[in-house]
Amino acid sequence: MPRAKQYENDAERVKAFRERKNLKTLCVQIPADLHQQFEEFLKFKNVTKSQIIEKLIRSQLLRKR
């Protein structure tokens, strides 16, 4: 007997996840060559794109001066 669906579709599931974790979506446009270098960088790291961007914003843009 399968479990009853908690969410109607994937969009509802992702929406609930973002609300639980208090997350917002950020969309950026970067040059293709920079994107390629970023993807190559990620191959050797055990972190997500979101984690890297969050760390850079906190350490470079929001640091105390």
C-alpha positions as CSV (number, residue, x, y, z in Angstrom):
1,M,0.0,0.0,0.0
2,P,1.7,3.2,-1.1
3,R,2.0,6.2,1.1
4,A,-0.5,9.0,0.5
5,K,1.0,12.0,-1.4
6,Q,2.0,14.8,0.9
7,Y,2.4,17.3,-2.0
8,E,0.4,17.4,-5.2
9,N,3.4,18.0,-7.4
10,D,7.1,18.7,-7.4
11,A,6.5,22.5,-7.4
12,E,4.5,22.2,-4.2
13,R,7.2,20.1,-2.6
14,V,10.0,22.6,-3.5
15,K,7.9,25.5,-2.3
16,A,7.3,23.8,1.1
17,F,11.1,23.1,1.3
18,R,11.9,26.7,0.7
19,E,9.4,27.9,3.3
20,R,10.7,25.4,5.9
21,K,14.3,26.5,5.3
22,N,13.5,30.2,4.9
23,L,15.2,30.3,1.4
24,K,14.9,32.7,-1.5
25,T,15.8,32.1,-5.1
26,L,18.5,34.2,-6.7
27,C,19.1,34.1,-10.5
28,V,22.2,35.6,-12.0
29,Q,23.7,35.9,-15.5
30,I,27.4,35.4,-15.9
31,P,29.6,35.1,-19.0
32,A,29.9,31.6,-20.5
33,D,33.7,31.4,-19.9
34,L,33.2,32.2,-16.2
35,H,30.4,29.6,-15.9
36,Q,32.7,27.0,-17.5
37,Q,35.5,27.8,-15.0
38,F,33.0,27.7,-12.1
39,E,31.8,24.3,-13.2
40,E,35.4,23.0,-13.4
41,F,36.0,24.4,-9.9
42,L,33.0,22.5,-8.6
43,K,34.2,19.2,-9.9
44,F,36.9,19.1,-7.2
45,K,34.9,20.5,-4.3
46,N,32.3,18.8,-2.2
47,V,30.0,21.8,-1.9
48,T,27.0,23.0,-3.8
49,K,26.7,26.2,-5.9
50,S,24.4,27.7,-3.3
51,Q,26.9,27.1,-0.5
52,I,29.7,28.7,-2.5
53,I,27.6,31.8,-3.4
54,E,26.4,32.1,0.2
55,K,30.0,32.0,1.6
56,L,31.2,34.5,-1.0
57,I,28.4,37.0,-0.2
58,R,29.0,36.7,3.6
59,S,32.8,36.9,3.4
60,Q,33.3,39.4,0.6
61,L,30.2,41.6,0.5
62,L,28.8,41.6,4.0
63,R,32.0,41.6,6.0
64,K,32.6,44.1,8.7
65,R,35.1,46.8,7.7
